[in-house]
Amino acid sequence: MTVNVGLIGLGTVGTGVARVLLEKARLLEQRIGARVVLARVCDRHASRARALKLPAGRFTTDPTVILHDPDIHLVVELIGGIQPAKRLLLEAMQRGKHVVTANKALLAEDGPELFAAAERHGVDLYFEGSVGGGIPIIKAVREGLIANELNAILGIVNGTSNYILTQMQEKGLTFYEALQEARHHGYAERNPTLDVDGHDAAHKLAILTWLGFGTHVPIAKIHTEGIRRISQADIRYARDLGYCIKLLAIAKRVGPELEVRVHPTLLSTSHLLASVNGVYNAVYVHGDLVGAELFYGRGAGQNPAASSVLADIADVARNLALGIAKRVPSPHPHQRALRLRRMDDIATRYYMRFTVVDQPGVLGTIAGILGRHHISIASVQQKERQAARIAPVVMMTHEAREAHVQQALEAIDRMRMIRSKTVAIRTEAPRGR
């Protein structure tokens, strides 16, 4: 059987997908059991198509040419963003075409609507490339771990932020120095907001939460913090305490509730995620049958992302060759979806760095405020003065409730002897090895 593919978007990933479909057609046919043909390609820039040396008549700047072509079986959307991507995917499915996308923002925002459309029209919607670059984490959660009740999904899912934090740790760079280096190597966009402020990770976490726990959490309800406030001092002090700092995407089952959050996190060096450095991504999954598992690989770049998209194309092509669809059902909410836990109610240990005037009684005053808010101190270190009687004080707490911590810090930061806003970073303990 021949499966005709219409590709919309010739950016970095789209170009990689097109190149493989053109150059490895025979290998793919042998491995899939069906001939996959890049029948049509759409992009706003004709120069991109010329660079690929597409056969005559296969390029268009109008996506409706692909949508209206009755010979196209599969539409691959790689333009990103919400619109027009959403409209194009919905129309493709309405016309009976199977779809593949790597559009994490669209799936995070409107995934339920897209999956419902796929069910309604009896077509497949695959999306491996939306999370983790070349890591097959979507297939693992949807199929490989299907018999497991998941307890936790923790992910380092943004390569830009992980690269920056790694450079700060290994080279002693400041955040802005590490960001400039990331830009120099092409790991960071000119406007890095989506990456360094945690929004990209939140999109990916929303998808993993939907798959792993059957609960769709709107992006607006995912507590999201970035890494801009992480200083070289925090990197050093964390290392002295036996920790490293990672931007972590966290989804955890806590009784009938689900914690979903993205923020910088102190990880013990014994944690499975602690050694994931540079632009690499990793997703840690804990299930009731398998225990702890780690999925690791390159999280960005043309070839890793293209690899995931091509795996989806192969799945759809095999289904078509066998005359089936919906072999893997679309994600759907569980009948008893978990209730989203309020951020105020989470409980964890905290790292706190206070910048104080070095004078008698400061530590006692801080400890008194923490105590009145039910926060117990596990350890405290006063570091050497920075200048003019200003000194950092570093504390680790025992497990405390988020609401109590925020109330205490608000009171502490109002003190005259506090010279800058207190840094507080949550910790994550190893669940298993």
C-alpha positions in Angstrom: 0.0 0.0 0.0 1.1 3.6 -0.6 0.5 6.2 2.1 0.5 9.8 0.8 1.7 12.4 3.3 1.0 16.1 3.2 3.5 18.1 5.3 2.6 21.6 6.5 5.6 23.5 7.8 9.2 23.4 6.6 10.9 24.8 9.7 13.7 23.1 11.4 11.8 19.9 12.3 9.7 19.9 9.1 12.8 20.1 6.9 14.3 17.2 8.8 11.1 15.1 8.4 10.9 15.9 4.7 14.6 15.0 4.1 14.2 11.6 5.7 11.0 10.8 3.8 12.8 11.6 0.6 16.2 10.1 1.3 15.1 7.0 3.3 12.0 6.0 1.4 13.2 2.4 0.7 14.4 1.8 4.3 11.1 3.1 5.7 9.1 0.9 3.3 11.0 -2.2 4.4 10.5 -1.4 8.1 6.9 -0.2 7.9 5.5 -2.6 5.4 3.9 0.2 3.4 5.3 2.8 0.9 5.3 6.3 2.4 5.4 9.1 -0.1 5.8 12.8 0.6 3.1 13.8 -1.8 2.7 17.5 -0.9 4.7 20.1 1.1 3.3 23.5 2.2 5.3 26.4 3.5 5.3 30.2 3.2 8.8 30.2 1.9 9.5 28.6 -1.5 13.2 28.8 -0.9 13.0 26.1 1.8 11.4 23.7 -0.7 14.1 24.5 -3.3 16.8 23.6 -0.8 15.1 20.1 -0.5 15.0 19.6 -4.3 11.4 18.5 -4.1 10.0 16.8 -7.2 8.0 19.2 -9.5 4.5 19.9 -8.5 4.8 18.8 -4.8 5.2 22.3 -3.3 2.5 24.8 -2.4 2.1 27.9 -0.2 -1.6 27.1 0.3 -2.4 24.5 3.1 -5.9 24.0 1.7 -4.3 22.3 -1.3 -3.3 19.5 1.0 -6.5 19.5 3.0 -8.6 19.2 -0.2 -6.5 16.6 -1.9 -8.5 13.3 -1.8 -5.3 11.3 -2.3 -3.6 12.6 0.9 -4.1 10.1 3.7 -2.0 11.8 6.4 -1.5 15.4 7.3 1.6 16.4 9.3 1.4 19.8 11.0 4.7 21.3 12.1 4.0 25.1 12.0 3.4 25.5 15.8 1.2 28.0 17.6 -2.5 27.8 18.2 -3.9 29.3 14.9 -4.0 28.5 12.1 -2.7 25.1 13.2 -5.9 24.2 15.1 -8.1 25.1 12.3 -6.0 23.1 9.8 -6.0 20.0 12.0 -9.7 20.1 12.7 -10.5 20.4 9.0 -8.1 17.6 8.1 -9.8 15.3 10.5 -13.2 16.4 9.3 -12.2 15.3 5.8 -11.2 11.9 7.1 -7.4 12.4 7.1 -5.2 11.1 9.9 -3.0 13.7 11.5 0.4 14.0 13.2 1.6 17.0 15.1 4.4 18.1 17.4 2.5 21.2 18.5 2.8 21.2 22.3 1.1 24.5 22.9 -1.9 23.6 20.9 -2.3 20.2 22.6 -1.8 21.7 26.0 -4.5 24.3 25.4 -7.0 22.5 23.2 -6.0 18.8 23.4 -9.4 17.6 24.6 -11.2 19.3 21.6 -8.7 17.8 19.1 -8.9 14.3 20.6 -12.7 14.5 20.6 -12.6 15.4 16.9 -10.3 12.5 16.2 -12.8 10.1 17.9 -15.8 11.7 16.1 -14.2 11.3 12.7 -12.6 7.9 13.3 -9.1 9.1 12.6 -5.7 8.8 14.3 -4.1 11.8 16.0 -0.4 11.1 17.0 1.8 13.6 18.8 5.1 11.9 19.9 7.2 15.0 18.9 5.3 17.3 21.3 7.3 16.2 24.4 10.9 15.2 24.9 12.3 15.6 21.4 13.6 12.2 20.3 12.5 10.4 23.6 9.6 8.1 22.9 7.8 9.1 26.1 4.3 9.4 24.7 4.4 5.8 23.3 5.8 4.6 26.6 3.1 6.1 28.7 0.2 5.3 26.3 1.3 1.8 25.5 4.3 0.5 27.4 3.0 1.4 30.8 -0.7 0.8 30.1 -1.2 -1.6 33.0 0.3 0.8 35.6 -1.3 3.3 37.9 1.2 6.1 37.8 2.2 7.8 41.0 4.5 10.5 39.6 5.9 12.0 36.5 8.9 14.3 36.9 10.5 15.8 33.9 13.5 17.9 32.7 11.7 18.8 29.5 13.2 22.1 28.4 16.7 21.8 27.0 17.4 25.5 27.0 16.9 25.9 30.7 18.8 22.7 31.5 21.7 23.9 29.4 21.8 27.2 31.2 21.7 25.6 34.7 24.4 23.1 33.7 26.7 25.9 32.5 26.1 27.8 35.8 27.0 24.6 37.7 30.0 23.5 35.6 31.5 26.8 34.6 30.5 29.1 37.3 28.6 31.4 34.9 25.8 33.8 35.9 22.4 33.2 34.5 22.8 35.9 31.9 26.3 34.7 30.9 24.9 31.2 30.5 21.9 32.5 28.5 24.3 34.3 26.1 26.2 31.1 25.6 23.0 29.2 24.9 22.1 31.8 22.3 25.6 31.5 20.8 25.2 27.8 20.3 21.6 28.1 19.0 20.0 26.5 22.1 18.1 29.7 23.0 15.8 31.9 21.0 16.4 35.7 20.8 13.4 36.0 23.1 13.9 33.1 25.5 10.7 33.8 27.6 8.9 30.5 26.8 11.9 28.5 27.9 13.5 30.3 30.9 10.2 31.3 32.4 8.9 27.7 32.4 6.0 28.0 30.0 7.4 25.5 27.5 7.8 23.0 30.3 4.3 23.7 31.5 2.8 22.9 28.0 4.7 19.6 28.0 3.6 18.8 31.5 -0.1 19.4 30.6 0.2 16.7 27.9 2.0 14.2 30.2 -0.6 14.8 32.9 -3.5 14.1 30.5 -1.8 10.9 29.4 -0.6 9.7 32.7 -3.4 10.6 35.0 -6.4 11.1 32.7 -6.8 14.6 34.0 -6.7 17.7 31.7 -5.2 20.6 33.6 -5.5 24.0 31.8 -2.2 25.8 31.5 -3.6 28.7 33.6 -3.9 26.3 36.5 -0.4 25.0 36.4 1.8 26.8 38.9 4.8 27.9 36.8 8.1 29.6 37.8 11.2 30.0 35.7 14.9 30.1 36.4 15.8 33.9 36.1 16.2 34.3 39.9 18.6 31.4 40.3 22.0 32.9 41.1 25.5 31.5 41.1 25.4 31.6 44.9 22.3 29.3 44.9 24.1 26.8 42.6 27.2 26.8 44.9 25.2 26.5 48.2 23.0 23.8 46.8 26.1 21.8 45.8 27.6 22.2 49.3 24.4 20.7 50.6 24.5 17.7 48.3 22.0 19.0 45.7 21.8 20.4 42.2 19.1 22.7 40.8 16.9 21.7 37.9 13.8 23.2 36.2 11.4 20.4 37.0 7.9 19.6 35.6 6.1 17.7 38.3 2.8 15.8 38.3 2.2 13.7 41.4 -0.7 11.8 42.8 -1.4 12.6 46.5 -4.4 10.6 47.6 -7.4 11.8 45.6 -5.6 14.9 44.5 -3.0 15.7 41.8 -0.1 18.1 42.1 0.9 19.8 38.9 3.7 22.4 38.9 6.8 23.7 37.2 9.6 25.4 39.0 13.3 25.3 39.9 13.9 22.4 42.2 16.7 21.1 44.5 17.4 17.5 43.6 19.6 15.3 45.7 22.6 14.0 43.8 21.2 10.5 44.3 18.1 11.3 42.3 17.8 9.7 38.9 17.4 13.1 37.2 20.3 14.7 38.9 22.9 13.7 36.2 20.8 14.9 33.3 22.8 17.8 31.9 23.2 20.1 28.9 20.5 20.1 26.3 19.4 16.6 27.3 15.9 15.9 28.5 14.7 13.1 30.8 11.3 12.0 32.1 11.1 10.0 35.4 8.0 7.9 35.8 6.9 6.0 38.8 4.3 3.3 38.4 2.8 0.8 40.8 4.1 -2.2 38.8 7.4 -1.0 37.3 8.6 1.3 40.1 10.9 4.0 38.9 11.9 4.4 35.2 13.9 7.0 33.4 13.5 8.0 29.8 16.5 10.0 28.6 17.7 11.6 25.4 18.2 14.7 23.3 15.2 17.0 23.8 15.6 19.4 20.9 17.2 19.7 17.5 16.2 18.8 14.0 17.0 15.1 14.0 15.7 14.0 17.4 12.4 15.8 16.9 12.1 14.5 13.3 12.7 11.0 14.6 9.6 11.2 16.8 7.5 12.7 14.1 8.6 9.9 11.7 7.7 7.3 14.3 4.2 8.7 14.3 4.0 8.6 10.6 5.1 5.0 10.7 2.4 4.1 13.2 -0.3 5.7 11.0 1.1 4.1 7.9 1.1 0.6 9.5 -2.5 1.1 10.6 -3.6 2.1 7.1 -1.8 -0.8 5.6 -3.7 -3.1 7.9 -7.0 -1.3 7.3 -7.4 -0.2 10.9 -7.7 3.0 12.8 -7.8 3.9 16.5 -5.6 1.0 17.4 -4.4 3.2 20.2 -7.4 5.1 21.5 -7.2 8.9 21.9 -6.5 10.1 25.5 -9.7 10.6 27.4 -10.5 11.7 31.0 -10.8 9.0 33.6 -14.3 8.5 35.0 -12.9 9.6 38.4 -10.5 12.3 37.4 -8.2 13.5 40.1 -8.9 16.8 41.8 -6.2 19.4 41.3 -4.4 20.2 44.5 -4.1 23.9 45.4 -0.5 25.1 45.4 -1.0 26.4 48.9 -1.5 22.8 50.1 1.6 21.2 48.8 4.2 20.1 51.3 7.9 19.7 50.7 11.3 20.7 52.2 12.6 24.2 51.2 16.0 25.7 50.6 16.0 29.4 51.7 18.6 32.0 51.2 18.3 35.3 53.2 20.4 38.3 52.6 20.7 40.0 56.0 22.5 42.7 57.9 25.1 40.8 59.9 24.1 41.8 63.4 23.1 40.0 66.7 19.6 38.6 66.8 18.9 38.3 63.1 18.9 34.5 63.0 16.8 34.3 66.1 14.2 36.7 64.7 14.0 34.8 61.4 13.8 31.4 63.3 11.0 32.9 65.4 8.9 33.9 62.4 9.4 30.5 60.8 8.4 28.8 64.0 5.2 30.8 64.3 4.3 29.7 60.8 4.9 26.0 61.7 8.2 25.7 59.8 10.9 23.7 61.4 14.6 24.3 60.5 16.7 21.3 59.5 20.0 23.2 59.1 21.4 26.7 58.9 24.6 28.2 57.7 25.7 31.8 57.7 28.1 32.4 54.9 30.9 35.0 54.7 30.0 38.6 54.4 29.6 39.9 50.9 30.2 43.6 51.6 29.4 46.2 54.2 28.1 43.9 56.9 25.8 42.1 54.5 25.8 38.3 54.7 23.8 35.4 53.2 22.1 32.9 55.5 21.2 29.6 54.0 18.6 27.3 55.6 17.1 24.0 54.8 13.7 23.3 56.4 11.9 20.1 57.3 8.7 19.5 55.3 6.5 22.5 55.4 3.2 23.6 53.7 3.5 26.1 50.9 1.0 28.5 52.3 2.9 28.7 55.6 6.2 29.3 53.8 4.8 32.1 51.7 3.3 33.8 54.7 6.5 33.5 56.7 8.6 34.9 53.9 6.3 37.8 53.4 6.8 38.7 57.0 10.5 38.1 57.0 11.1 40.2 53.8 9.4 43.2 55.5 12.2 43.2 58.2 14.6 46.1 58.1 17.6 43.8 58.4 16.6 41.9 55.2 18.4 43.5 52.2 16.8 41.7 49.2 13.9 39.4 48.5 14.4 35.9 50.0 15.1 33.1 47.6 13.1 29.9 48.4 13.4 26.8 46.3 11.4 23.6 46.8 13.1 20.2 47.0 12.2 16.8 45.5 13.3 13.6 47.3 14.2 10.4 45.4 11.2 8.1 45.2 13.1 5.2 43.9 16.2 4.2 42.0 
